[in-house]
Amino acid sequence: MSKPFYVRYEVPDGLDQEALDLLRMAASANPRAARKGTNETTKAIERGTAKLVYIALDVDPPEVVAHLPLLAEEKKIPYVYVKSRKELGEALGLKVAAASCALTDAGDQVTRLDRIADRIKEILGY
């Protein structure tokens, strides 16, 4: 499968899983820690409340999430690509798939969030 056109960087090995583990832990501790779905993710980015944005690579049509990397870069918010919508939905504790989400509160995982965000910011150059 070729990369979707909205992919702006190659995710280093293991970074996506580390980010999903962070999301899983934060969402299980506090169900309101993440904004689920593309509309809510877009709002969180625009409002500046998003700490880390997750974007699935298997979204069809890809135009649904294509604006998220550009918007996140404009606001200097780190974002990470995950392999599948199903995997993202499971990490959020949902029974359905999710195209994207925004982590807004890491709870007691702030140090871990900062480490992941710093790695992504280094890749993105901000």
KEBA-924382 format. One record per atom (N, C-alpha, C): residue in three letters; atom name; x, y, z negated. Coordinates in pm, whole numbers. Layout:
<nodes>
Ala  CA  X  Y  Z $
...
</nodes>
This chain:
<nodes>
Met  N  83  -117  0 $
Met  CA  0  0  0 $
Met  C  88  124  0 $
Ser  N  62  216  90 $
Ser  CA  140  338  95 $
Ser  C  90  435  -13 $
Lys  N  177  528  -49 $
Lys  CA  141  625  -152 $
Lys  C  35  722  -99 $
Pro  N  -59  761  -183 $
Pro  CA  -157  862  -143 $
Pro  C  -86  996  -118 $
Phe  N  -147  1080  -37 $
Phe  CA  -84  1206  2 $
Phe  C  -64  1303  -115 $
Tyr  N  -138  1285  -224 $
Tyr  CA  -127  1379  -336 $
Tyr  C  -14  1345  -433 $
Val  N  57  1236  -409 $
Val  CA  168  1197  -497 $
Val  C  287  1286  -468 $
Arg  N  331  1360  -570 $
Arg  CA  436  1459  -553 $
Arg  C  571  1416  -613 $
Tyr  N  574  1303  -684 $
Tyr  CA  701  1251  -735 $
Tyr  C  687  1102  -763 $
Glu  N  800  1035  -768 $
Glu  CA  805  892  -797 $
Glu  C  815  873  -948 $
Val  N  722  801  -1007 $
Val  CA  721  778  -1151 $
Val  C  829  676  -1186 $
Pro  N  922  711  -1277 $
Pro  CA  1025  616  -1318 $
Pro  C  964  490  -1380 $
Asp  N  1034  380  -1366 $
Asp  CA  987  252  -1421 $
Asp  C  956  265  -1569 $
Gly  N  838  218  -1606 $
Gly  CA  798  214  -1745 $
Gly  C  736  341  -1799 $
Leu  N  755  455  -1732 $
Leu  CA  700  580  -1782 $
Leu  C  548  579  -1780 $
Asp  N  489  521  -1676 $
Asp  CA  343  516  -1669 $
Asp  C  285  430  -1782 $
Gln  N  350  318  -1811 $
Gln  CA  302  231  -1920 $
Gln  C  321  296  -2056 $
Glu  N  431  368  -2073 $
Glu  CA  455  438  -2199 $
Glu  C  348  547  -2218 $
Ala  N  315  617  -2110 $
Ala  CA  212  721  -2117 $
Ala  C  75  660  -2145 $
Leu  N  45  545  -2084 $
Leu  CA  -82  478  -2109 $
Leu  C  -92  428  -2254 $
Asp  N  19  380  -2309 $
Asp  CA  20  338  -2449 $
Asp  C  -9  456  -2541 $
Leu  N  50  571  -2509 $
Leu  CA  22  692  -2585 $
Leu  C  -126  728  -2579 $
Leu  N  -182  723  -2460 $
Leu  CA  -324  754  -2441 $
Leu  C  -411  655  -2518 $
Arg  N  -377  528  -2510 $
Arg  CA  -453  424  -2580 $
Arg  C  -453  449  -2731 $
Met  N  -338  482  -2786 $
Met  CA  -328  505  -2931 $
Met  C  -402  633  -2972 $
Ala  N  -386  739  -2894 $
Ala  CA  -452  866  -2926 $
Ala  C  -604  854  -2914 $
Ala  N  -651  788  -2808 $
Ala  CA  -795  774  -2785 $
Ala  C  -860  679  -2886 $
Ser  N  -787  579  -2931 $
Ser  CA  -846  488  -3030 $
Ser  C  -854  555  -3168 $
Ala  N  -759  643  -3198 $
Ala  CA  -761  715  -3325 $
Ala  C  -865  825  -3325 $
Asn  N  -885  888  -3209 $
Asn  CA  -979  999  -3197 $
Asn  C  -1041  996  -3057 $
Pro  N  -1166  951  -3044 $
Pro  CA  -1229  941  -2912 $
Pro  C  -1239  1075  -2838 $
Arg  N  -1227  1187  -2910 $
Arg  CA  -1235  1318  -2846 $
Arg  C  -1098  1372  -2808 $
Ala  N  -994  1288  -2818 $
Ala  CA  -857  1330  -2789 $
Ala  C  -831  1349  -2641 $
Ala  N  -917  1292  -2558 $
Ala  CA  -896  1300  -2412 $
Ala  C  -1023  1343  -2342 $
Arg  N  -1006  1418  -2235 $
Arg  CA  -1117  1456  -2147 $
Arg  C  -1116  1355  -2033 $
Lys  N  -1229  1290  -2014 $
Lys  CA  -1239  1179  -1919 $
Lys  C  -1308  1223  -1792 $
Gly  N  -1255  1181  -1677 $
Gly  CA  -1315  1214  -1549 $
Gly  C  -1251  1337  -1486 $
Thr  N  -1263  1346  -1357 $
Thr  CA  -1197  1452  -1283 $
Thr  C  -1250  1591  -1316 $
Asn  N  -1381  1605  -1332 $
Asn  CA  -1436  1737  -1365 $
Asn  C  -1386  1786  -1499 $
Glu  N  -1391  1700  -1600 $
Glu  CA  -1344  1738  -1733 $
Glu  C  -1193  1762  -1734 $
Thr  N  -1119  1683  -1657 $
Thr  CA  -974  1701  -1647 $
Thr  C  -942  1837  -1585 $
Thr  N  -1013  1870  -1478 $
Thr  CA  -992  1999  -1413 $
Thr  C  -1017  2114  -1510 $
Lys  N  -1126  2106  -1586 $
Lys  CA  -1157  2211  -1684 $
Lys  C  -1048  2221  -1791 $
Ala  N  -999  2108  -1838 $
Ala  CA  -896  2109  -1942 $
Ala  C  -767  2173  -1890 $
Ile  N  -734  2147  -1765 $
Ile  CA  -615  2209  -1706 $
Ile  C  -636  2360  -1694 $
Glu  N  -750  2398  -1638 $
Glu  CA  -778  2540  -1618 $
Glu  C  -780  2617  -1749 $
Arg  N  -832  2556  -1855 $
Arg  CA  -840  2621  -1985 $
Arg  C  -709  2615  -2062 $
Gly  N  -615  2535  -2014 $
Gly  CA  -486  2523  -2081 $
Gly  C  -487  2433  -2203 $
Thr  N  -590  2351  -2219 $
Thr  CA  -598  2262  -2336 $
Thr  C  -534  2126  -2310 $
Ala  N  -507  2093  -2183 $
Ala  CA  -448  1965  -2149 $
Ala  C  -300  1963  -2187 $
Lys  N  -258  1856  -2254 $
Lys  CA  -117  1838  -2290 $
Lys  C  -47  1746  -2190 $
Leu  N  -123  1649  -2137 $
Leu  CA  -71  1555  -2038 $
Leu  C  -187  1508  -1953 $
Val  N  -169  1511  -1822 $
Val  CA  -274  1473  -1728 $
Val  C  -238  1338  -1666 $
Tyr  N  -337  1251  -1656 $
Tyr  CA  -321  1118  -1597 $
Tyr  C  -401  1113  -1467 $
Ile  N  -340  1063  -1359 $
Ile  CA  -406  1055  -1229 $
Ile  C  -386  914  -1175 $
Ala  N  -495  848  -1140 $
Ala  CA  -487  712  -1085 $
Ala  C  -446  718  -938 $
Leu  N  -375  616  -894 $
Leu  CA  -327  611  -756 $
Leu  C  -425  544  -660 $
Asp  N  -526  475  -713 $
Asp  CA  -617  400  -624 $
Asp  C  -753  468  -610 $
Val  N  -756  599  -615 $
Val  CA  -882  674  -604 $
Val  C  -923  681  -457 $
Asp  N  -1050  654  -432 $
Asp  CA  -1102  658  -295 $
Asp  C  -1234  732  -294 $
Pro  N  -1248  841  -225 $
Pro  CA  -1148  906  -140 $
Pro  C  -1046  982  -224 $
Pro  N  -923  991  -176 $
Pro  CA  -817  1055  -253 $
Pro  C  -839  1205  -276 $
Glu  N  -922  1267  -196 $
Glu  CA  -950  1409  -212 $
Glu  C  -1012  1442  -348 $
Val  N  -1069  1342  -414 $
Val  CA  -1132  1362  -544 $
Val  C  -1031  1414  -646 $
Val  N  -908  1364  -641 $
Val  CA  -807  1404  -739 $
Val  C  -690  1481  -678 $
Ala  N  -695  1508  -550 $
Ala  CA  -582  1570  -479 $
Ala  C  -545  1708  -533 $
His  N  -641  1778  -591 $
His  CA  -614  1913  -642 $
His  C  -544  1913  -778 $
Leu  N  -549  1803  -849 $
Leu  CA  -498  1799  -986 $
Leu  C  -347  1824  -997 $
Pro  N  -262  1760  -914 $
Pro  CA  -118  1789  -927 $
Pro  C  -85  1937  -904 $
Leu  N  -147  1998  -805 $
Leu  CA  -121  2139  -776 $
Leu  C  -166  2229  -890 $
Leu  N  -283  2201  -942 $
Leu  CA  -338  2279  -1053 $
Leu  C  -251  2264  -1178 $
Ala  N  -210  2140  -1207 $
Ala  CA  -125  2114  -1324 $
Ala  C  10  2184  -1310 $
Glu  N  68  2181  -1191 $
Glu  CA  196  2248  -1169 $
Glu  C  181  2398  -1186 $
Glu  N  72  2453  -1138 $
Glu  CA  47  2597  -1152 $
Glu  C  44  2638  -1299 $
Lys  N  -14  2552  -1383 $
Lys  CA  -26  2580  -1527 $
Lys  C  92  2523  -1607 $
Lys  N  188  2460  -1537 $
Lys  CA  305  2400  -1602 $
Lys  C  267  2290  -1702 $
Ile  N  167  2211  -1665 $
Ile  CA  122  2100  -1748 $
Ile  C  175  1971  -1686 $
Pro  N  244  1886  -1763 $
Pro  CA  296  1762  -1707 $
Pro  C  184  1666  -1669 $
Tyr  N  206  1590  -1562 $
Tyr  CA  109  1491  -1518 $
Tyr  C  182  1364  -1478 $
Val  N  112  1253  -1492 $
Val  CA  171  1124  -1460 $
Val  C  72  1043  -1378 $
Tyr  N  125  966  -1285 $
Tyr  CA  42  878  -1202 $
Tyr  C  39  740  -1265 $
Val  N  -80  679  -1268 $
Val  CA  -95  542  -1316 $
Val  C  -147  457  -1200 $
Lys  N  -119  328  -1207 $
Lys  CA  -147  240  -1094 $
Lys  C  -295  229  -1056 $
Ser  N  -382  221  -1155 $
Ser  CA  -522  195  -1119 $
Ser  C  -622  268  -1208 $
Arg  N  -738  291  -1153 $
Arg  CA  -849  354  -1226 $
Arg  C  -894  264  -1340 $
Lys  N  -894  133  -1314 $
Lys  CA  -936  36  -1416 $
Lys  C  -845  43  -1538 $
Glu  N  -715  46  -1513 $
Glu  CA  -616  54  -1620 $
Glu  C  -633  183  -1702 $
Leu  N  -663  292  -1634 $
Leu  CA  -684  420  -1702 $
Leu  C  -810  416  -1787 $
Gly  N  -918  360  -1732 $
Gly  CA  -1042  347  -1808 $
Gly  C  -1025  261  -1931 $
Glu  N  -951  152  -1919 $
Glu  CA  -926  64  -2033 $
Glu  C  -846  135  -2142 $
Ala  N  -747  213  -2102 $
Ala  CA  -666  287  -2199 $
Ala  C  -750  388  -2275 $
Leu  N  -853  440  -2210 $
Leu  CA  -944  536  -2273 $
Leu  C  -1048  467  -2361 $
Gly  N  -1055  334  -2352 $
Gly  CA  -1154  260  -2428 $
Gly  C  -1290  258  -2360 $
Leu  N  -1291  280  -2229 $
Leu  CA  -1416  281  -2152 $
Leu  C  -1440  145  -2088 $
Lys  N  -1565  117  -2058 $
Lys  CA  -1599  -6  -1986 $
Lys  C  -1601  17  -1835 $
Val  N  -1577  140  -1795 $
Val  CA  -1574  175  -1652 $
Val  C  -1437  233  -1618 $
Ala  N  -1407  239  -1490 $
Ala  CA  -1280  295  -1444 $
Ala  C  -1285  447  -1450 $
Ala  N  -1168  508  -1456 $
Ala  CA  -1158  654  -1458 $
Ala  C  -1053  698  -1357 $
Ala  N  -1086  796  -1274 $
Ala  CA  -992  846  -1174 $
Ala  C  -883  932  -1237 $
Ser  N  -920  1004  -1342 $
Ser  CA  -823  1091  -1410 $
Ser  C  -870  1122  -1551 $
Cys  N  -778  1173  -1630 $
Cys  CA  -812  1221  -1764 $
Cys  C  -702  1316  -1810 $
Ala  N  -735  1391  -1913 $
Ala  CA  -639  1484  -1972 $
Ala  C  -631  1459  -2121 $
Leu  N  -513  1434  -2172 $
Leu  CA  -492  1419  -2315 $
Leu  C  -484  1559  -2374 $
Thr  N  -573  1589  -2467 $
Thr  CA  -577  1723  -2526 $
Thr  C  -531  1726  -2671 $
Asp  N  -528  1609  -2735 $
Asp  CA  -487  1602  -2875 $
Asp  C  -416  1470  -2899 $
Ala  N  -287  1476  -2926 $
Ala  CA  -209  1353  -2946 $
Ala  C  -215  1303  -3090 $
Gly  N  -276  1379  -3177 $
Gly  CA  -286  1337  -3317 $
Gly  C  -148  1319  -3379 $
Asp  N  -124  1203  -3439 $
Asp  CA  5  1178  -3502 $
Asp  C  111  1129  -3402 $
Gln  N  77  1128  -3274 $
Gln  CA  169  1084  -3169 $
Gln  C  236  1202  -3098 $
Val  N  241  1318  -3162 $
Val  CA  293  1440  -3099 $
Val  C  438  1423  -3053 $
Thr  N  521  1360  -3135 $
Thr  CA  661  1340  -3099 $
Thr  C  673  1256  -2973 $
Arg  N  593  1153  -2966 $
Arg  CA  593  1065  -2848 $
Arg  C  543  1142  -2725 $
Leu  N  439  1221  -2741 $
Leu  CA  388  1304  -2632 $
Leu  C  495  1400  -2584 $
Asp  N  563  1466  -2676 $
Asp  CA  668  1561  -2638 $
Asp  C  779  1493  -2559 $
Arg  N  818  1373  -2600 $
Arg  CA  924  1299  -2531 $
Arg  C  882  1265  -2388 $
Ile  N  759  1217  -2371 $
Ile  CA  708  1183  -2238 $
Ile  C  693  1308  -2153 $
Ala  N  635  1413  -2211 $
Ala  CA  615  1538  -2138 $
Ala  C  748  1598  -2094 $
Asp  N  850  1592  -2179 $
Asp  CA  982  1646  -2143 $
Asp  C  1042  1570  -2026 $
Arg  N  1026  1438  -2024 $
Arg  CA  1079  1358  -1912 $
Arg  C  1009  1397  -1781 $
Ile  N  878  1416  -1788 $
Ile  CA  803  1453  -1667 $
Ile  C  838  1595  -1623 $
Lys  N  850  1686  -1718 $
Lys  CA  886  1824  -1684 $
Lys  C  1024  1830  -1619 $
Glu  N  1115  1745  -1666 $
Glu  CA  1249  1739  -1607 $
Glu  C  1240  1693  -1461 $
Ile  N  1158  1594  -1434 $
Ile  CA  1139  1545  -1297 $
Ile  C  1078  1653  -1209 $
Leu  N  978  1724  -1264 $
Leu  CA  908  1827  -1188 $
Leu  C  985  1958  -1179 $
Gly  N  1085  1974  -1264 $
Gly  CA  1167  2094  -1259 $
Gly  C  1108  2215  -1331 $
Tyr  N  1030  2191  -1436 $
Tyr  CA  984  2302  -1518 $
Tyr  C  979  2270  -1664 $
</nodes>
